[in-house]
Amino acid sequence: METNFSFLESKKEYELFAGACIDAECILESSPVMSAVASRKALELGVKWVYSIDSALKPIGYREGLQSLLHNNGFPSLMDYTLWKRLQYIVRNGNQSVHTSKGLSKDDAILSLNILFDFVEWIDYCYGRDYEEREFAENKIPNKTKVAENIEDRYKQVLKDVQKNTDKIVDEKDKEIARLLKANEELQQEMQKKKSQNLKTREYSYNPDMSEWTTRKRYIDADLKANGYVFDQTAKRNCVEEEYPVTGMPNVTGTGYADYVIWGDTGKIIAVIEAKRASESADKGRNQGKLYADCIQNMQGSRPVIFYTNGFETYLWDDVTSAPRVVSGIFPQKDIDAMISRRTIVKPVSTIPINEDITNRLYQLRAVTKCCENYEKGIRKCLLVMATGTGKTRTAASVVDVMTRSQIMGRVLFLADRKELVKQAKNSFSSCLPDMTMCNLLVNKEEKNANMVFSTYPTMLNAIDNMKNSDGSRFFSPGHFSLIVIDEAHRSIFNKYKAIFEYFDACLLGLTATPKNTIHQSTYEFFDMKNNMPTDVYEYNEAVYQDHVLVPYHLIETSTKIADDGLTYEKLDEEEREQYEDEFCEDDGLVDHIPPEKINTYIFNRDTVDIMISDLMNHGIKHKNGNHVGKTIIFAQNKRHAKYIIERFDVLYPQYKGAFCKLVVCDEPYAEKNLEDFKKPDEYPFITVTVDMLETGVDVPEITNLVFAKKVYSRIKFEQMIGRGTRLCENLFGEGRDKKEFYIFDYMRNFQFFGENPKGKEPGVSIAPVSARFIRMVQIIRQLQNANYAQEEYQIIRENLVDHVVGDIQAMSTERVEVRLEARYVEQYKARQQYECLDDMNKEEIINHLAKLVVSGEKDEAAIQFDVSMYGIMLETMTGAKSLGRLKRYVVKNANILLKDSATIPDVKAKIPELTELTQETYWNQKDILKFEKTRKSLRDIMKFIPPAKVDIHYTNFADEKTLWSEGGKVDMGTSDFEDYREKVNEYIAAHRNEPAINKLLYNKPISADDYKELERIFTEELGTVEDYEMNYQDTPFGLLIRKIAKMDRDAAYAAFAAFIAKERPNAEQIHFIEQVVDYVVENGYVNNVLDLMKAPFDRPYKFSVIFTREEQLEFVKIINQIKDNAVIA
């Protein structure tokens, strides 16, 4: 009888893996589990066969594990990516059969066998003598036979032998395997020639249809199994059943088959899952899922939860309580049970009194009420902006108390970005909610099942991936928490930790005193709120001067001559000049001036520090005993500065024996102990010196003095530092003598800076070098599609870049939660054919969704940074930059350093001519990207020989003197009221719609430079200032703002698409989509980003990428961009 693998019997060269393939097929009917084990074994043998025969792969030992072989040494690039990726299904099924007690369905085993067949076909296509195209046929799988029973018995023994090592099903002691592999190695050269010829003369394509069934097997089944589900068609309890028949469907027969149902432990269906193929929108399953839920409710009397998914995108719809929403995956049974249980036990929040032992101030009660009412209405994100010291944590505890007592919420997660803040928050919540079980995940993972878990961001991200239940499923499932409380919500919610909030299906409660609102990162945007409109706000000025729940600061602005001016040789006396010469004379002469920026950074002057310490000890607010200052924080410039301050303090005040002033910085061994001692009101230390560690979240009401000995540019950081001293403290100076104020000694003119620059200067968004390199490679790939670069030498560069980008994406492990959340884009852009012709939409998708996920095993950081610089130079050249500026200076500087300091190193010596050329202006004037790429490849590996930048640290003893002592200054700490300016803008636009510039914008006519100047005058002079505009609208162009407010004329919007409609003659679906876009443009003025065409409201009922061809899409995007561009400038 002919079977799928019987052709292997006549091909002696495949005897290494042929037997295992045939075994896998023969025993499938009698034992799907053993068939999966045999498929896994056949795959491993087949992969080792390829390694032994293909000289393009690095030699390996035949005992090396399968996963290592599949992922390393260039193996993935040998075949179609989709086939390579599907090999993991064989591995997963084989490992599951070996290591778990869960059964394996016949369908699972057939799919493993099918993929194995495809792999063997690929081997025969590449290396076989007489290849012919074959197709896998399920009806060729033999029925159960006596031979099959013998094979099954043999694989049962294999199963026992490999229980201890999943990665090696192949017997390491099998000498026959070693012999065959050795024999193949001798044929490598001959086989490589045959392979090259075969690839040119044979036809082969691998395009498996990602049908609904395949989607289910590849993604949805895996998701269900990862969450601990068992597949069973008869048990009807605690299992998943496929193709469940339902009655009552609105069709001719009245019947239907739900793709999956989940049975609960009561014998009732608790969830129905509607699956769509991966290429379709998951939203297409919404109505079908509801119909199945209706039928099941009629059949069993209770309503199941609805999931609908295409394997990448999953929606949850509990239509009894809430609208559909995107979730990160199917929930495990415990989470679905909890969701259904809450339907009947929830109580209105209005019936739950707020515990005034937790919060009793009016502004706290207002904030708690607003949050709880929002959550009850289905608003899932709340943000509280409350001045430091006004009880954010207690307010959050009250929200948790009300929501859990109402049964609307279950488990709660509290996230902070430092261990000390996690510890402090747990202690605070424990005192407020003593009956709630709590766990600090940093110190006691055994209590992880508590009702409230406290963690840092990296610890939780790691726990999601690695903490497992006994059955191997994730402990922290997507529905594990009902609420996440985010401390200091202006910080770690962005970048990589955003994945936590995308993974958990939890409501969010953000707490901050200083929301971030920059072009790149906005706290308001993260919480789906309009700028400056949080759920509730309680400002510093209101807290201090109206309600008196905080104390004000008394500012002492002071400085010294050296801190202000630095050191100048000519201005020193003879004795000091001698000291200056000893300290600052270098090989190329004497540095005649030390700028003030280096003071307290690299140069630590004794008298400068001593003056600061003496000021504090003599003029600071004293402890109640009157003998010394009260609790004080000194903010130092860096760790060296902090240590030097303590060193000088101990010299100046030896009577305290080193106990009065202590260091608290992140990497100091006893920092936490020093901080705990500092919190004790009447015990040493009374002064802590820190750099960044105590800027936020540390609650010490007894603080009476702050010393700003560091320069601060961030407004957020500045206000957080001030907040360390604002808390009330009763009886601080004795019975009835409360804390009324605290002192700030500002030695760095910070208050002067923020008086002149109210918004400060926030640091830019940092990007990891590997991510920056990835972004630039993608941008260059796009640029190299231009006809100017059609020559072969440019296309070789492009092909190499595509290889690198695809390799980076293929290396993204789906075990990482942040990768799983971007699975659609990972899967799409792992396929090399996607790069044949990237459009702008593709480019933005790759950059926005995948760059942040790139990791690299490359340890040469200097080489990576050189890549970033050279790719940046190539990109600037291609985009027509007038000068190469900063990047060029960086590269030339490094070349000069290598020539000066490292030329004796053999690898550097060999590159001296190229390095020298790099320093010449003639090299750069050519602006030749081929030359730049040659330089990058040639020099990247010697960048590691650049010696570390020399940092000269000097401890000096120059006489210093005070130059400033001013008391009582203030900086406005209130949140500006933006509504007056906005109202003026709205009123002006409404009253002047017929003015030329505004009229052009309404009717989609391009505005001129003169129009733009007039709008600029109106917004920044007539109606307000540049600062007013920036505070309200950031960098939104004037024309786009008018479009947003005044909207666009509908006829003008339609006219923009007239030529497209005339040329393409769109069908009904396409016309409907165009009408949707017109409606949106009329209402919003423009489409901000072409990627928005892939999102709501445009993704239903027809998807842009589905109903238009690629050429039509590109034409459509041009129209969208032109509408927007008309509002910017002609």
N, C-alpha and C positions, 0 to 999 in steps of 0.2 A: 504494500500500500504506500502510495506517495504521500509524504507529509511535508510540512513547510521546510524542515531541515534535512530531509533525506538526500538532497543534492550534495551535502557535505561528505557523504560516505565515499564518493568517487574522487574526492579532492584530498590526496594524501598530505599536501602541504598544510592543511588545516586540522590535522589530527590532534593537535594540542587542545583545541577547544571544541571540535566537532562532537565528541562524545557527550560533553556536558550539555550542549545545545539540544541534542537528540533526546537525552534523558529528560530535560526540562519539559519538552513537548509531550513525551510519552506518559509522564506521570501526572499531567495536569488534571485529567478527569478524575483520577483516584485521590489526588492530594494537591490542592492548589498551594498549600504551604510549602511542600517539598519542591514543587515546581518553581516557586519563587526563589528557594534556596539554590536550586540547580541553575536558574537563570543568572543569579548573582555570581555563582562560581564560573559559569560560561563567560560572563562579561569580563571577570578578572583575568581569565586565561586568554581571552581574545585581546584585551588591552596589552597584556604582557607579550603576546605574539607580535602585535604592531610595534612595540618598543624594540623587540629583537630584530625586526626585519627592516625598519625604516631608519636610515642613517641620519635623517633630519632631526631625530630625537636623541637626547643625551643618553648614554648607556646607563642602565639601572640594574640593581640586584634583583633577581627574580623573587626575593622575599619582601620587596617593598610593598606597602599597603596600597589598596585600590584607590582610595581617595587622593592620596599623594600622586599616584600615576595619572589620574584623570585631570588634575588641576595644574600639574607642573610641566616644565620642560617643553612647552610649546604644543603639548598634545591637543588642547582645545582648538587651536587654529588649524589643525589638519582637516577638519570636517565642518559641515554646516553647523552653525551655532545651535540651531533648534534641536538637531539630533544629539549633539553633545550634552545639552541641557537635559534632554529626556532620559539620558543614561542614569541620572540621579534617581529616577523612579524605580529602576531595577535595584539600585543600591538600597533605597529606602525600604522597599518591599522585602528584600532579602534580609536586611538587618532586623526589620520588624518580626519576621518569621523566626529569626534566631533568638531574639532577646526579649520578646514579650509574649504574654499569654493570649493576646488578642488573635482571633482567627483572621484568615485572609480570604476574601471572597474569590470566587472563580473569575469574576470580571477583572479583579486586580491582577491575578496571575496571568490572565490572557494579555492584558496590556503590557506587563513585563515581557512576556514572550514576544509580543509584536515589536516592541522597541529593540529587543535583542536581535530579532530577525532583520530589522532595518540596519542595525550596526554591522551584522555579518554581511549584509548586502553591500554596505559601503566598503568593507574590507575586500570583498570579491571584485568590486568595481575598480579599486585602486591597485590591487596586487594580484588578482586572479589571472589564470592563463586563458580561460575561455568564458569570460563573463557574459551573462545574459540577464536582462532585467526580469525580476520576479516580483510577485505581490504576495503578501501574507493573506492567507485565507483561513478563517476560523473553522470552516468545515473540514479542513485537512488535519485537524488535531485528532489523533487516534483515540478510540474509546478505551476504557479500562481493560487491560489484558494481564495475563500471568506475568509477562515480562515486566510490565509496569509495576506489579507488586514487588518483584525482586529489586527493581531500581529504587522503589520507595523505601524498602528496608535498608538499602545501602545509604540513602540520604538521611535516614533517621540517625544512623551512626555518625555521619558527617555533622549533623546538627549538634549532637552531644560533644563532638570534638572541638567545636568552634565557639561554644557558649562564652568562653573567656576572652575572645578577641574578635570583635565584630569585623574589623578591617581586613581580616585574613581568613577567608573561607577555604582558600587553596592550601593543601597540605604542604607545609614547608619542607618536609622530609622526603617528598616525592622526587626521587632521582630521575625519573622519566621526564618530568617537567624540565628539570635542569638540563637534561641531555638535548631535548628538542629545542629549547631556547638557544643553547650553545650552537646547535647545528644551523639554526636560522641566522645567527650572527655572521656565519661564514658566507651566507648568500646575500648579505646586505647590498653590496655594490651592484650585483646583477639585478636584484629586486628594485633598487632605486631607479635604475634605468628603465625597467619595465613600467614602473609607476608613472614616471614622467611621460612615457609614450602613451600609456593608458588614459591619462588625464586629457591628453590632446585629441585622442581618436574616439573615445567612448562618450556616450551621452548618459548623464545622470542628473537627476534633480530630486531634492527632498522637500516636499511641500505638504506635510501632514495637515489635514483639515482640522482646524481647531473647533470641532463641533461642540455642541452642548455637552455631549457625553464625555469627550476628551477634556473639556474644561472642568467638568465635575471630577474626573479622575485625577487630573493633574494638580488642581488647586483646591477645589472645595472639599473633596474627600480628605486631602492632606490636612486642611484646616480643621475639619471635624475630628480627625484622629489625634491631631496635636492637642485638642481640647479634651481628650479622654473619652471620646465617644466610641462605642462598639457598634458595628453594623450587624443587624440581625433582622431577617424578614418575618420571623414568627414570634419572637419573645414578647412583644407588645409592652415591655417595661424597660426603662433605663437603657434605651438603645436608639439607633437611627435606622429607619426603614426607608428604602428607596421605592419609587414608583407606587406610592400608596394610593389605592383607588378611593375616590370620593364620589358621592352621589349628590344630585341637586345642582349640577353645573348648568348654566344657561346655553346649552347646545342641543343638538338633535337627539343625542342619546341620553343626555342628562348625567353623563358620567365624565370623570376626568382622572388624571393620575398626577398627584403632587410629586415633584422631583424627590423631595426628602420630607419626612416628618420626624420629629424627636419625641419619643415616648418618655413620660415622667415616671416616677416611682409609684404613682397611684393608678397606673394603667390608662392614663389619658394622654392625649397628644398635647404637648406644651408649646410646640413651635412647628411652623411649616416653612420650608425653604424652597424658593423658586429660583432655579438656575438659568442663566442665559450664557450663550457662548461668549468667549473672551472678547470677541470683536464687536459685540453689541453693548449698548448702555445697560447697566444693571437696572436702571429705572424702568426698562421695558417689562420687567417682571412684577412691577408694583400692582397693577390691576389683577393679574393672574394670581398673585399671592393672596390678595384680598378675597378673590372668589373661592380659592381653596379654603381659606380660613372661615368664610361664611358656611361652606359645606360642612367642614369639620365641626363647627359650633352647633349646627343643626343636628349632626350625627351623635355628638357626645354631650352636648349641653354646656360646654365651657369653651371659651375662645382662646385659640393659641396665639402666640406672638408670631409676627411675620418677619422673615428675613428674605431679601432678594439680592442676588449677587451674580457677578460675571467672573468671579475668581479674583479680580483685582479690586473691585469696588463693591462694598457691601452696605446695604441699608437695613436698618432695624425699624420696624413699625409696630409699636404696641398701640393700635388704633383705639383702644379703650381709654388711654390716658394721654397720648401725645402724637405729634406729627412725625412723619418719617424723618430719619436723620442718618447721616453717614457714620458708620462705625468701622473699626479696624479689622473685624472678623466676626465669625459666628460665636456666640457666647456659650460657655459650658453650661451644663444642666443646672448647677447650683445658682448661677446668676439669673437664668430664665425663671427658675422657681421663685426666687426672691422678687423678681419683677411682677410676676403674676400674683404673688401673695400681697404685694402692696396695693393692688387694685381695690381690695376690700377692707384694708385696715387703716388707710390714710385718714388723717383728720385735718380739717381746715386749719391753716396756721393761725387764723383769727381766734381759734378756740384754745390756743396754746399760749399761756401767759409767759412773758419774758421774765426770766429769773433775775430779779434786781440785786441779788447777791453777786451776780456776775457783772451786769451792766446796769447802772442806775442814772447816768447822766442823760439829759434830753437828747443831745446829738448822737449818743450811742444808741439809744432806743430808736431814734429816727432811722439810723443806718441799718440796724437789725431788721426793722419792720420793712424797709424798702427791699432789702435782699430777699427776705423770706417770701414776700408777696411776689417778687419777680420769679423766683424759682417755682412757686406754686402756679404761676401763669404759663410756665414753660420757657421763660427766658433763662437760658442756661449759663450765662456769664455775668458776673457782677464785679465791679471794681470800686473799692473804697479808698478815697484819697483823704488821709487824715494826718495832721501834723504829728511829728515824732513826739511821743510821750503822752498822747491823748487816748491811748488804750485800744490800739488796733487789734492786738492779740485777744484781749477780753471781748471785744466786739465780735471777732470771728468765733470765739468760744460760744457766745450767745447764739449766733446764727446756727452753729452746729447743734447746740442744745435744742433749739426750737425745731429745726428740720428733722432731727432724729426722733424727737418725742412725737412729732406729727406723723412719723413713719414714711414721710415722703422720701427720706434718704436713709441709707444704711451705713456702710463703712466710709471712713473719711481718711484722706491722705493729706499730710501737711509737708510742704516742701520748702526748704531754705537752702542757701548756697554755702553755709559754713557749719561745721560740726557744733560750734558753740551756740549758734542760733537754733539749731535743732534741739539741743539739750535744754536750752532756756525755754523754748516754746513748749516742749513736753512737760516741763515742770509747771509752767503757767496753766496749761490746759488741765493738767492733773488736779491742780488746786481748784479750778473752776468746775470741772466735771469729774468728781471723785468716783462716780459709779461706772464710768466708761473705761473699758479695758484699753490700754495704750501700749505701744511698742516703739522704742527707738531702734530703728533697723540698723543703725551704725554699730550698736553695742550688743543687741540681743535679737538675732534673727529667729530664735526659737519661738518668740511671741508674735510672729508675723501674722497670725490669725486674729489679732486684736481688732477691736472696732475702730481704732484710730491708729494709724501708722505715721511715724515721723521719720523723715529721711532727707539727705542731700540729693541733688539731681543725679550725679554720677552713680551713687549707690542704688538709686531706684532704677535707673536705666539698665544697670548691670543685673539687678534682681529680676526685672521683666524677662531678660534673656535666659538667666541661669537658675533661678529658683524653681524647682519642679515638685510636683506631687509624686506620690509613689508609683503612679502609672505612667510617669514621664510627661504628663501635661504640665503646662505652665501654671505655677501657683497664682501669680498675679495675672489673671485673665482680663480681657478688655472691660468686663463689667464688674470687676472686683470692688471698685470704689464708686460711690455715688457723688462724692464731692471732693475736689482738690482745693485746699487752701494754699495760696501762693504768697509766701512772705517776701517782702521787698520786690514787688511784682514788676519793677522797672528794670530788673537785671537779667536773670537767667532764663526768661521765657523765650528768648530768641535763639537762633542758631540751632545747634544739635539737640538741645534739651527740649525743643518744641515737640520732638517726637513723642515725649511722654504724654503730652496733652492730646496728641492725635491718636495715640494708642488707647488710652483709657476713655471709656464713654462716661465721663463724669462732668457734673456741673463744676464751674470754676468760681472761686472767690479770691480776687486779687487784693492785696494789702500794700499800700505804698504811701509815703509822704511826698514823694517826688516822681510823678509819672514821667516817663521818657516820651518825647514827642519830636523826633527828628525825621528827616527825609527817609532814612533807611530803616529806622526802628521806631515804632509807635506803640506805647502801651495801650492807648485807646483803640487802635486798629486791632490789636491782638484780642481785645475783649469785645470786638464788634460794636464799638461805640464811636460817636462823633467826637472830634477833638474837643477837649476841655469840658466834656459832659459825662463824668463818671456816674455811677449809681448814686453815690453820695460823696460830698466833699465837706471837710471841716478844716478851715485854714488856720495857719499859725497866728495871724493877727487876731482872729476871732477868739482863739483859745487863750492867747496871752492877755489881750487888752479888754476883751468883752466878758468872757466867762471866767477868766483867771484860773484856768485849769493847767496852765503852764506858767513858768516864771520867765521874765525877760532877761536878756543878757545886758551886761554893762561892758562896753567895748573899750579896750585900751590899745590904741594903735601905737606901736613903738618900733624902732629900728636902730641899727647902728651904722656907723660910717662904712665899715667893711662890707656889711650885708647889702648896703645900698650901692656902693661904688666899686666894690672889688678891691684889688690891690694894684697900685701903680708904683713902679720902681722909683721914678723920679720924685715922688712925693714922700718917700721914706727918709728917715734920718740915717746917718752913717752906719750906726750899729745895726739897724733893721735892714739896710741894704746888703750888708754882709750875710745876714740870715737869708734874705731873699735870693742872693746869688747861690748860696749853698742848696737851696730847695729847688730853684726853678731854672738853673742853667742847664741847657740841653746841648746835644752834639752840634747843632747848627746855631748856637748862640743863646743869648739870654732872652727869655720872654719878658717883654717890658710891661705887660699888663695882664692881670688875671681878672676876667669879667665876673660880675656878681653871681651869675648863674652857677659858677663852679664852687662858690662858697657854700658849705654844708652839703655839697654833693660829692666832690672829690677833695676839697680842701677844708680842713676842720681847724678853725682858729680858736685857741684856748680862751682868749679874752672875750671873743664874740659869744661863745657858749656860756662862759661864766656870768656875763652881764645878764643873759636871759634867765639863768637859774636864780641869780640874786634878785632880779625883779620879781620873779614868782614868789620866792620865799619871803621877801620883804613887803610886797604889796598885794599878794593874793589873799583871797578870803580864807580866814583861819578856821581850823577845827574848833569845836566848842570848848576845848581845853585852853585855847588861846596860845599854845606853845608852838604850833606849826601849822602849815596850810592844810586845808581840808582835801578831800579826794580830788585828784587832778589827773587829767590826761594831757600828755605832750605829744603832738603829732609831728614826727620827725620826717626829714626829707627822704632818708633811706635807712637801711639797717645799720650801716656803719655810723651814720649820724646818730641814730638812736643809742647805739652802744657807747659812743663817745660822750653823749650827754650823761649817761649813767656813770661812766668813768669819772667825769668831772664832778658830778654831784657827790660821789663818794669821797673824792679828794676834798671838796669844800665843806662837807658835813660828815666827818668821820665818826661823830658821836652816834650816828644811826647804824653803824656797823654793817652797811650794805643791805639793810632790810627795808629802808624807807622808799626807795625808788627802784622799780623793777621793769624788765623788758617784756613786752607782750607783742610778738610778731609771729606770723603763721608757722615758720619752720623752726622756731626755738623750742627745744625739748620740754621746758617747764612753763611754756606760755599759758596753758590752760590752768595749771596750778596757781600761777601768779595772778591770773584773772579771777579765779575763785577767791583767793585771799583778798584781792582788791575790793571785791563786792561786800566784804564784811565791814560794817560801818566804822568800827573803832579799832581795827587791826591794820598792821602793816601788810602791804605797802600802801602809802597814801598817794604816791605818784606812780603812774604807769606810763612808759614811753612806748609808742607804737608807730607804725607807718600807715598801714591800711586796715589792720585787723579790727580796730575798735571804732571805725567810722560809722558802722550801722549796727542796729539791732541789739546793742549791749545795754541792758537796763540797770543802771546804777544811780538811783535817785540822789544819793549823797554827793554827787559830783558838784563842786562849787567853782572849779577853775578849769579852763581849757587854754592850752598854749598852741597857737598855730605857728609852728616853726618850719612848715613846708609850704611851697607854692601850690595853689589849687586853681585849676582852670574850669573844672566841671561844676556847673551850678548844682547839679544833683548831689555831688560829693560834698560841696560846700555846705548845703543845707543839712545834709546828714550829719556832718561834723558838729554843727551848731546844736543839732538835736540831742547830742550826748548830754547837754547840761540843762535841758529845759524842764525836766520832770519835777513835780512838786515833791517836797519831803517835809513832813510834819515833825515838829520838835527836834529839828536837826541841831539847833544850838542850845537845847535845853527845853524844859517844859514850857509850851506856849510860844516858843521862838522858832517859827517855821522858816524854811528857805524862801527868800523873797526874790533873789536874783542870782546870777552866776557871772563870773568874769571871763572874758575872752582876751587873752594877750595875743595880738596879731603882729608877728615880727616880719611878715612877708608881704605886707600891703595887699592882702587878699580882699579886704573890705573895700579898699580903694578901687581895685580891679573890677569887682562886681557892681560898684556904684557906677562905673563908666561902661561896663559891659553886662547888663542885667541877665542876659541869657548865658553868659560864659562861653566856653569853647568845649563842646563835648568831644571825646575821642572818636575817631572814625571806626567803622566796622572792620575788624581784623579778619583776614582770610588765611587759612592754612596754606603754606607754599604749594603743597600737592594739589590743593583745590584751585589755587591761582594758576598753576601750570595747566591744569585740565581746562579751565575756562579759556585760556589763551589759545590752546591747541584747537579747541572747538571753533573759536572765532577765526583762526587762520584757515581751518578746513573750509569754512564758509567763504572766506575771501578768495581762496585758490580756485573757486569755481568760475571766477571771472575769465573771460576770453583772453585777457592779457597774460594769463598764466597757463595757457593751454599746452605749452611745450612740455616735452616728456620730463625734463629735469625738475620742473615745478610739480608735476603730478606725482613724481616719485616722493617728493617731500610730503605731499598730501596723503599718499597711500601709507607712508610711515606714521603720520600723525593719526590717521584713522585706526591703524593697528594699535597704537598706544591707547587711544581713547577707548576703543572697544575692549582692550585688555583690562583697563582700569574698571570698566563697568562689569566685565565678567568676573572680576575679583571681588565684587560686592556680595558678601555672604548674606543670604536670606535669613540666617539665624539672628542677624542684628535687627532689632525692632524698627530702627529708623530706615533700614533698607526695605523691609517688608511693607512699610507704609507707602513706599514709592515703587512698589512692585511693577505696576503697569509700565512705568517709564524705564525701569531696569530691563524688563523683558523686551520692550520695543527696541531700545537702542543698544542692546547687546548684539543684535543682528547686523552684520556688516553691510548688508544691502541697504540699510536705512541711510547710509552716508553717500550713496551714489550721487544724490543732488540734494543737499540740505537747503531748506528754505528758512526764512527768519523765524518762523514758528517752531520748526524743529530745533533750531539753534537755541532759542530761548527756553524751550522745554528741557533740553539737555543741561543747560547751565543752571536754570532755576531749581530743577528737581534732583539732579545727580551730582553736581560739583561738590556739594556739601557732604556727600557720602564717600568720596574718594579717600582711600587709605593706600599707603605704599609700603612695601617691604624694603624699599631702597633706603639705606642708612646714610648715604652721603648727602647730607642736608645742603652743603655748599654747592654741589652739582645741581640739585633741584632748584636752588635759588638762582643759579646762573641760567638754567633753562628758562625760568620765569622772566628774567631780564632780557635775554636774547629773543624769546618769543614776543615779548612786549615791543622790542625794537623792530622786529619783523612786521608786527601788526601795525605799528605807527607808520612804518614805511609804506605799507600797502594802502593805508587809509589816507595817505597824503598829508601827514603831519609835517609842519614846516621845519621843525627841529626835533631832535630826539631827546633833548633835555636831560631830565633826571636819570633816566635809564642809561643813557650813554655815559654820563659822568660816573655812574656807579661802576660800569664795566671797565672804563678806562682807569679809574682809581684802583680797582683790583688788579688789573694788568700791571700797573706801575708798582704795586706792592710786591707782586710775585717777582718782578725783575729786580727790585731793590733788595728784598729780604730772603728770597727762596730760590735763587737761580742756581745754587749748587746742588739742589736735589735733582737727580738724573731725569725724572719725568718732566720737571720744569725746564731743565736745561735744554732738553730736546725741543721744547716749544718756544725758545727765546725769539726766533724770527717772527713767529706768528704773534706773540705777545707784543713785540716791538711795533709790528705793523698796526696792531690794535690801538696803539697810542698816537698814531699819526692821523692828522685831519684828512689826508687823502683817502684813507680807508673809509671814513664815514661819508665823505662827499659822494661816493659811488651809489650809496643807498641801494645796495644789491642784496636782496634777500637770500639768494643762493650763497653768496659769500657769508652772510650772517649765519646761515644754517651750517655751513661748513665750519665756521668758527665755533659755534655752539657744540657741535659734535667733537671737535678736536680738543677743545680746552676745558670742557665741563669736568673731566676727571682730575684735573690738577688744581681746581679751586679749593680743594680741601687742604692744600699746602699754604694757603694764606694764613699767616700767624694770627692768633687771637688779638683783637685790638688791645693795645696797651693802655691800661688805666692806671695813671699815676695818682696814688693817694698820698696826700701831704698833711701832716699834723704840724701846725705852725703856732708861733707865739708872738704875734704882732699886737701892739697896743691898739685897742678899739675904744670907741666912745659912742654914747647914745646921740642920735641926730633927730629923734622924734619921740614925743610923748603926748598923745592926744586922747582925751577920754570923751565918751558919750556919743560917738558916731553911730549911725544906723544904716542898714541896707534894707530896702523894702522886701519883706518876706511874704507878702500876700500874693495870691494868684490873681493876675490881671483879669478884669472883667472885659471880655472881648465883644460883648453883645452890642455896645453902642456903635462901634465901628462897623460891624456887620450890618446893623440896621441902616446906617448911612449909605453903605454900598448898595443894599437892596433897594432902598428908596430912590437913589440916584438912577440906577439902571431902569427901574420902572417908569421914571419920569422922562427919560431921554432915549427912548427906544428908536426914535427917528433920526438921531444924530448919525452922521455918516459912518463912523467906525462901528458903532453898536449895530446899526442897520445892516452893514455888511456881514457881521457875525450871525445875525438872525437868519440871513438868506444865503449863508454858505459862500460868500464872496471872499476872496483872499484879502487880508488887511495889509496895508503898506507900512513901510518904516515910519512914515509920518503919523499914520493912525496909531501905531504902537506907542510912539512918543507922547501922543495926546492922552492915551489911556494911562500911561505911566504918570503923567502930570496929574490926572484926575485922582488916581488911587493913592499916590504918595505925597501929594501936596495939597490938593483941594479937600479931599475927604479925610486925610490923616497923614501919617508918616510912613517911611519905608519900614520901620520897625512894626508899626501897626499892621501893615499888610503881611509881613513875614510871620508875625505871631498868629495871625488868623488863618492865612492861606499858604504858609510856607513858600515854596518856589513855584506855585501854580502860575502859569503864564496868564497875563491879564485877559487875553481873548478867550481862553478856555474857561476862566472863571465866569465871564459874562455869559458864555454859552450854558454853563451849568445853571445859572440863576435865571436867565431870560428864556432859555430853551431855543429850539430851532424851528423855523417855519416848516410845516409838514410838506408843502409842495416843493420846497427847496430840497428837503431830504430825499423825496422821491426822485427829483430831477438828477440827483447825484448818481442814481442807479439806472437812469434811462438808457444810456448807451449799452450798458451790460445786458439789460433786458432785451434790447433790440437785437444785439449780436447773438446772445446765447439761447434766446427763446426758452426760458426756464419752464420746467413742469410745475405742477400744482404744489408739490412739496417744496420746491425751491422758492416759488413765489411766496408761500407762507413764511419761509425763513426770512426772505427779504423784508416782508411786512413786519416781522418781529424786530428786525434791526432798525427799520425806519421808526417804529414806535419808540424804541430805546433811544435813538439819536434825538428824536423830537423832545423826549422827556429829559434826557441827560446832556444833550448838546454834542456829544461825541462818544466814541468807544475808546477808552483809554489805552487798552492793550489788545492786540489782535488775538492773544491767547484767551481773552474773555469770550470769544466766539465759541469756545469749546465748553463753556460753563453755563450755568443757569443765568438768565432764562432761555438761552439759545440752544440748550442741549435737549430740549424736548418740544414737540414730539419727534423732531428729525434732527439728527446730528450733522453739523457743518461738514465734518470730515467724511461722512458717509454719502450725503446726497449731492455733493459737488465733486467734480474731478479735480485733480491736482492743479491743472491749468486754470480752471474756474476759481479755485480757492485763491490762487495767487492774484488773479485779477480782482477778486472781491476784496482781498486784503489791501490792494492799492487804493481802492475807493475809500475804504474805511480810514486809511492813513491820510488820504487827501482831505477828507472832511476835517480831521483833526488839525492837519498842517495849515489849512486855510485860516484857522483861528490863532495861529502863532505869529507868523510874519511871512510876507510874500518874498 
